[in-house]
Amino acid sequence: QVQLVESGGGLVQAGGSLRLSCAASGRTFSSYTMGWFRQAPGKEREFVAVIHWSGHSTGYADSVKGRFTISRDNAKNTVYLQMNSLKPEDTAVYYCAATTTYYSRAPADFGSWGQGTQVTVSS
């Protein structure tokens, strides 16, 4: 399995931006499809974005489409989530995760998870 560490969370005003990073250990990072998920207090963990190991295919939840962008740098073993036009409803703990599945949005398909980073958007 791959070990994952998220960073870049924080407090931002509505309309602002943040970029989350997820650093992975291991030589096989480039073979994993990577996802971002989030969990708000009292809610289930939900899909945010996914990127295929090649970087050529991406997918987004409808709630973030057009505002968030997922990308990866396989040379740096890092996946990013650029978040623009943030809204208070984006407040959550954000997790990155890795899967050997070709493409998935289901948390159950992801076998490796980071510890999460808090994102708080004030109104």
C-alpha positions in Angstrom: 0.0 0.0 0.0 0.9 3.6 -0.4 1.2 6.0 2.6 -0.5 9.4 2.1 -0.1 12.8 3.9 -2.4 15.7 3.1 -1.5 19.4 3.6 -2.7 22.8 2.7 -6.0 23.1 4.6 -6.9 26.1 6.6 -9.4 28.9 7.2 -10.5 31.0 4.2 -13.3 33.4 3.5 -16.1 32.5 1.1 -15.0 33.2 -2.5 -11.4 32.4 -1.6 -9.0 29.7 -2.8 -6.9 26.9 -1.3 -4.7 24.3 -2.8 -4.5 20.9 -1.1 -1.5 18.6 -1.6 -1.2 14.9 -0.9 2.3 13.5 -0.8 2.6 9.7 -1.3 5.4 7.4 -0.3 6.3 4.4 -2.4 7.7 3.8 -5.8 4.4 2.8 -7.4 2.5 6.0 -6.9 2.1 6.4 -10.7 0.1 3.2 -10.9 -2.6 4.4 -8.5 -5.8 6.3 -9.4 -6.1 9.0 -6.8 -9.2 10.6 -5.2 -10.2 13.4 -2.9 -13.1 12.9 -0.5 -14.5 15.1 2.2 -16.5 14.6 5.4 -18.4 17.3 7.2 -19.5 16.9 10.8 -22.5 14.6 11.1 -22.3 13.6 7.4 -21.0 10.7 5.5 -17.8 10.8 3.6 -18.4 12.0 0.1 -16.6 11.9 -3.2 -15.0 15.2 -4.5 -12.7 14.4 -7.4 -10.7 11.6 -8.9 -7.8 11.4 -11.3 -6.6 8.3 -13.2 -3.0 7.2 -12.8 -2.2 8.5 -16.2 -3.6 12.0 -15.4 -5.6 11.9 -18.6 -9.0 11.2 -17.0 -10.6 13.2 -14.2 -14.0 13.3 -12.6 -15.8 15.7 -10.2 -18.8 15.8 -7.9 -21.5 18.0 -9.3 -21.2 20.3 -6.2 -17.5 21.2 -7.1 -17.5 21.0 -10.9 -16.1 24.2 -12.4 -14.6 25.3 -9.1 -12.2 22.5 -8.1 -9.4 21.0 -10.2 -7.5 17.8 -9.4 -4.0 17.2 -10.8 -1.0 15.1 -10.2 2.7 15.1 -10.6 3.9 11.6 -10.7 7.6 12.7 -10.6 6.9 14.3 -7.2 4.5 11.5 -6.0 1.9 14.2 -5.3 -1.7 14.9 -6.1 -3.3 18.3 -5.8 -6.7 19.8 -5.3 -7.1 23.4 -6.4 -10.2 24.8 -4.8 -11.5 28.1 -6.0 -14.7 30.1 -5.3 -15.0 28.3 -2.0 -18.4 28.2 -0.2 -19.2 27.7 3.4 -20.7 24.3 2.4 -17.3 23.2 1.3 -16.2 23.1 5.0 -15.1 19.6 5.8 -12.1 17.4 6.5 -10.6 16.6 3.2 -8.9 13.2 2.6 -6.9 11.9 -0.3 -7.0 8.2 -1.1 -5.5 5.7 -3.5 -6.9 2.8 -5.4 -5.7 0.3 -7.9 -9.1 0.3 -9.5 -9.0 1.8 -13.0 -11.6 4.5 -12.1 -13.9 4.8 -9.1 -15.8 7.3 -7.0 -16.7 4.9 -4.3 -14.8 5.2 -1.0 -15.0 1.5 -0.5 -12.7 1.0 -3.6 -9.9 3.1 -2.1 -7.6 1.1 0.1 -5.1 3.7 1.3 -6.1 6.9 3.0 -4.4 10.0 4.4 -5.2 11.4 7.9 -7.1 14.4 6.5 -6.8 18.1 6.5 -9.4 20.6 7.7 -10.8 23.2 5.4 -13.1 25.8 6.9 -14.8 28.4 4.8 -16.3 31.4 6.6 -19.3 33.4 5.3 
